[in-house]
Amino acid sequence: MLKTIENQTEEMSCKYSDIIQTLKNQSYCYYKVDNDIKLLIDQILHMQKDFFGQNQLEKNKHIVDYSVGYVPGSLFRKNKNVIESKETYIYRKNLVCTNEIYEQYCQKMAIIAKEIFSEIIKDLDLDVNKYLGIDNMNTLYMLYYNETKTEMLNQYTIVGLNEHTDCGFLTFLYSTDGLDIYQNNQWINIDAKPYHFIVNVGDMLEELSGRKFIAVKHRVIPKKEKYSIAYFYEPFYNGNKKPCEKSNKYAKL
């Protein structure tokens, strides 16, 4: 039985020190968005419903490759005997047709993410100038999930999105439904909160911080139709990227 986490961060101020401490303690936190981003979220959700509601032939016209553009549903993960039932549109500037709404969203998210990441770098006693360049990589995922229950199809498990950790630094997720995270040896459901991001730590930040920040394993098993907007922050930086202390997570790489 999944437990629902109470809104522990309900009263959390948007001071970055509070966010950083919460990310250290539990690898994720809520972040309340401002009015400008609320408007963009509403616009993107409307665009998602229009796009994913098209027939398959129309959606297939937007296939570029599996790193940008439209990615059809039902991805089979051979090594894990899992079928992921989701559809995705991946936006990166200059790799697909520029979209003004997506671009505004990425620009505003980049400001927030860069400020939080800067404070994390300071907290780790690292030189901010070595880890932040002029620009950063914006990757925006728009995801659509049908109602899915964990079930078997022959020998395969069907899920919305299989368990994983994010490979980058920070993820800002807005979702119309919750998210399952693996914590204290059990899967726990985090409620979606209107106009709040779920911010979580990725593998590269875990490695950079010497495991002071831990990437949280999570998955999606939607109990109803669900739309998500995921912004992945990957900073460009100059100089050497060295962990604060030895981490064994990538010892075999």
C-alpha positions as CSV (number, residue, x, y, z in Angstrom):
1,M,0.0,0.0,0.0
2,L,1.4,3.4,-1.0
3,K,1.5,6.0,1.6
4,T,0.8,9.6,0.7
5,I,3.3,12.1,1.9
6,E,1.5,15.0,3.6
7,N,2.4,18.4,2.2
8,Q,5.5,18.7,4.4
9,T,6.7,21.7,2.4
10,E,3.4,23.5,2.5
11,E,4.8,26.3,4.6
12,M,8.2,26.2,3.1
13,S,9.3,29.6,2.0
14,C,10.9,30.1,-1.4
15,K,14.2,31.1,0.1
16,Y,16.8,29.1,-1.7
17,S,18.4,28.0,1.6
18,D,15.2,26.3,2.6
19,I,14.9,24.6,-0.8
20,I,18.5,23.4,-0.6
21,Q,18.1,22.0,2.9
22,T,14.9,20.2,1.8
23,L,16.6,18.7,-1.2
24,K,19.4,17.4,1.0
25,N,17.0,15.9,3.5
26,Q,14.6,14.1,1.1
27,S,15.9,14.6,-2.5
28,Y,12.8,16.5,-3.6
29,C,10.7,19.6,-2.7
30,Y,7.7,21.6,-3.8
31,Y,8.3,25.0,-5.4
32,K,5.4,27.4,-5.8
33,V,5.4,29.1,-9.2
34,D,4.7,32.8,-9.9
35,N,1.9,34.2,-12.0
36,D,3.8,34.4,-15.2
37,I,4.7,30.8,-15.1
38,K,1.1,29.8,-14.1
39,L,-0.1,31.4,-17.4
40,L,2.5,29.5,-19.4
41,I,1.7,26.2,-17.7
42,D,-2.0,26.7,-18.6
43,Q,-1.1,27.5,-22.2
44,I,1.2,24.4,-22.5
45,L,-1.4,22.1,-20.9
46,H,-3.9,23.3,-23.4
47,M,-1.4,22.8,-26.3
48,Q,-0.7,19.3,-24.9
49,K,-4.3,18.2,-24.9
50,D,-4.7,19.5,-28.5
51,F,-1.5,17.8,-29.7
52,F,-1.9,14.4,-28.1
53,G,-5.6,14.4,-28.9
54,Q,-4.8,14.3,-32.7
55,N,-4.9,11.1,-34.7
56,Q,-1.7,9.0,-34.9
57,L,-0.9,10.0,-38.4
58,E,-0.9,13.7,-37.6
59,K,1.3,13.2,-34.5
60,N,3.7,11.0,-36.5
61,K,4.4,14.0,-38.7
62,H,6.3,15.5,-35.7
63,I,8.7,12.6,-35.3
64,V,12.3,13.7,-35.6
65,D,14.3,11.1,-33.7
66,Y,14.0,9.8,-30.1
67,S,15.9,12.7,-28.6
68,V,13.6,15.5,-29.9
69,G,10.2,15.9,-31.3
70,Y,7.3,13.5,-30.9
71,V,8.0,10.1,-29.4
72,P,5.2,7.6,-29.8
73,G,3.9,5.5,-26.9
74,S,4.6,2.0,-25.7
75,L,8.3,1.9,-25.3
76,F,9.5,-1.6,-24.5
77,R,12.5,-1.9,-22.1
78,K,13.9,-5.3,-22.9
79,N,16.3,-5.7,-20.0
80,K,13.5,-4.9,-17.4
81,N,10.6,-6.7,-19.1
82,V,8.6,-3.5,-18.9
83,I,6.4,-1.7,-21.4
84,E,6.1,2.1,-20.8
85,S,2.7,3.4,-22.0
86,K,3.2,7.1,-22.6
87,E,3.6,9.6,-25.4
88,T,6.2,12.4,-25.3
89,Y,7.0,15.6,-27.1
90,I,10.6,16.8,-26.5
91,Y,11.5,20.4,-27.1
92,R,15.1,21.7,-27.6
93,K,15.7,25.0,-29.2
94,N,17.2,24.9,-32.7
95,L,16.5,21.1,-33.0
96,V,12.8,21.3,-33.6
97,C,10.7,24.2,-34.9
98,T,10.9,27.1,-32.4
99,N,7.7,27.5,-30.3
100,E,7.2,30.9,-28.7
101,I,5.4,29.5,-25.6
102,Y,7.9,26.7,-25.0
103,E,10.7,29.1,-25.5
104,Q,9.3,31.6,-22.9
105,Y,8.8,28.8,-20.5
106,C,12.4,27.5,-20.9
107,Q,13.8,31.0,-20.5
108,K,11.9,31.6,-17.2
109,M,12.7,28.1,-15.9
110,A,16.4,28.7,-16.7
111,I,16.5,31.7,-14.5
112,I,14.9,29.8,-11.6
113,A,17.1,26.7,-12.1
114,K,20.3,28.7,-12.4
115,E,19.6,30.7,-9.2
116,I,18.9,27.5,-7.2
117,F,21.9,25.7,-8.8
118,S,24.2,28.7,-8.0
119,E,23.2,28.4,-4.3
120,I,23.8,24.7,-4.3
121,I,27.3,25.3,-5.7
122,K,28.0,27.8,-3.0
123,D,26.7,25.4,-0.4
124,L,29.2,22.9,-1.6
125,D,32.0,25.4,-1.3
126,L,32.7,25.3,-5.0
127,D,33.5,28.2,-7.4
128,V,30.3,29.2,-9.1
129,N,32.2,30.7,-12.1
130,K,33.6,27.2,-12.9
131,Y,30.2,25.6,-13.0
132,L,28.0,28.1,-14.7
133,G,28.6,29.3,-18.2
134,I,26.9,31.9,-20.3
135,D,24.1,29.6,-21.2
136,N,22.6,26.3,-20.2
137,M,20.9,23.5,-21.9
138,N,17.1,23.6,-21.9
139,T,15.3,20.4,-22.3
140,L,11.5,20.4,-22.0
141,Y,9.4,17.2,-22.0
142,M,5.7,17.2,-22.5
143,L,4.2,13.9,-21.5
144,Y,0.8,12.2,-21.8
145,Y,-0.2,9.1,-19.9
146,N,-3.3,7.1,-20.3
147,E,-4.9,5.6,-17.2
148,T,-2.5,2.7,-16.3
149,K,-2.6,0.1,-13.5
150,T,0.4,-2.1,-12.9
151,E,-0.6,-5.2,-14.8
152,M,1.0,-8.0,-16.8
153,L,0.8,-8.5,-20.5
154,N,2.2,-12.0,-21.1
155,Q,5.5,-11.7,-19.1
156,Y,5.7,-7.9,-19.3
157,T,4.7,-5.3,-16.8
158,I,2.9,-2.3,-18.1
159,V,3.5,1.1,-16.4
160,G,3.4,4.8,-17.3
161,L,7.1,5.4,-16.8
162,N,9.4,2.7,-15.3
163,E,11.4,3.4,-12.1
164,H,14.5,5.4,-12.7
165,T,16.6,8.4,-11.5
166,D,17.1,11.4,-13.7
167,C,20.5,11.6,-15.2
168,G,21.1,15.4,-15.0
169,F,21.3,18.0,-12.3
170,L,17.8,19.3,-11.4
171,T,14.3,18.4,-12.6
172,F,11.3,20.7,-12.3
173,L,8.1,18.7,-12.8
174,Y,4.6,20.0,-13.2
175,S,2.0,17.3,-13.3
176,T,-1.8,17.0,-13.2
177,D,-1.4,13.9,-11.0
178,G,1.2,12.7,-8.5
179,L,4.5,10.8,-8.6
180,D,5.8,7.7,-6.9
181,I,9.2,8.0,-5.2
182,Y,11.2,5.2,-3.6
183,Q,12.2,6.2,-0.1
184,N,12.9,4.3,3.1
185,N,12.6,1.0,1.2
186,Q,9.1,1.6,0.0
187,W,7.2,3.3,-2.8
188,I,5.5,6.5,-1.6
189,N,3.0,8.6,-3.5
190,I,3.6,12.4,-3.7
191,D,0.5,14.4,-4.3
192,A,0.4,16.9,-7.2
193,K,-0.2,20.5,-5.9
194,P,-1.8,23.1,-8.1
195,Y,0.9,25.5,-9.5
196,H,3.7,23.8,-7.7
197,F,6.7,22.1,-9.2
198,I,8.1,18.9,-7.8
199,V,11.9,19.6,-7.8
200,N,14.2,16.6,-7.6
201,V,17.9,15.8,-7.7
202,G,19.5,14.1,-10.6
203,D,22.5,11.7,-10.9
204,M,25.0,14.4,-12.0
205,L,24.3,16.6,-9.0
206,E,24.6,13.5,-6.7
207,E,28.0,12.8,-8.2
208,L,29.2,16.4,-8.2
209,S,28.1,16.8,-4.5
210,G,29.8,13.6,-3.3
211,R,26.3,12.3,-2.4
212,K,25.4,15.2,-0.2
213,F,22.5,15.4,-2.6
214,I,20.9,12.1,-3.5
215,A,19.1,11.4,-6.8
216,V,15.7,9.9,-5.9
217,K,14.3,6.9,-7.7
218,H,10.8,7.5,-9.0
219,R,8.1,6.1,-11.4
220,V,4.7,6.9,-12.9
221,I,1.7,4.6,-12.6
222,P,-1.2,7.0,-13.4
223,K,-4.5,6.1,-12.0
224,K,-6.2,8.5,-14.5
225,E,-5.4,10.4,-17.6
226,K,-2.4,12.6,-16.8
227,Y,-0.3,15.4,-18.4
228,S,3.2,16.4,-17.2
229,I,5.6,19.1,-18.1
230,A,9.2,18.3,-17.1
231,Y,12.1,20.8,-17.4
232,F,15.6,19.4,-17.1
233,Y,18.4,21.7,-16.1
234,E,21.9,20.9,-17.4
235,P,24.3,23.8,-16.8
236,F,27.2,24.5,-19.2
237,Y,30.3,25.3,-17.2
238,N,34.1,25.9,-17.6
239,G,36.9,24.3,-15.7
240,N,37.0,20.8,-14.2
241,K,34.0,19.0,-12.8
242,K,35.2,17.3,-9.7
243,P,33.1,15.7,-7.0
244,C,33.4,17.2,-3.5
245,E,34.4,13.8,-2.2
246,K,34.7,10.3,-3.5
247,S,31.5,8.7,-4.7
248,N,31.2,5.0,-5.6
249,K,28.0,5.3,-7.6
250,Y,29.8,5.5,-11.0
251,A,32.9,3.5,-10.0
252,K,32.4,1.2,-13.0
253,L,32.0,3.9,-15.6
